[in-house]
Amino acid sequence: VQLVESGGGLVQPGGSLRLSCAASGLTFSRYTISWYRQAPGKERELVASINSVGGVTNVAASVEGRFAISRDNLENAAYLQIHNLKPDDTAVYYCAADLYRGLGTQVTVSS
């Protein structure tokens, strides 16, 4: 099983990013997909999740209104759209399917 995140980078406050999670080696459509983030010195935080068919999504209150999760089961991919990025969003972002997790993609928000 492999989950590979991409789309991170350095962005200015107020900018947007779309993170991608490409999955292989599992029946992707059977899994709830979650996005987590972890900033240096902080605990890992669940920011969003989407159920197996994409009909139910949950976004953490701390990022609600700025983060949106989606998936494409035909492409075995999930996405995290982030708008109005803030310096506090700086973290490594991971996608997860059950106990499987990728290595993450770094998001840095700085002017």
Order of alpha helices (4+ residues) and beta strands (2+ residues): beta-beta-beta-beta-beta-beta-beta-beta-beta-beta-beta
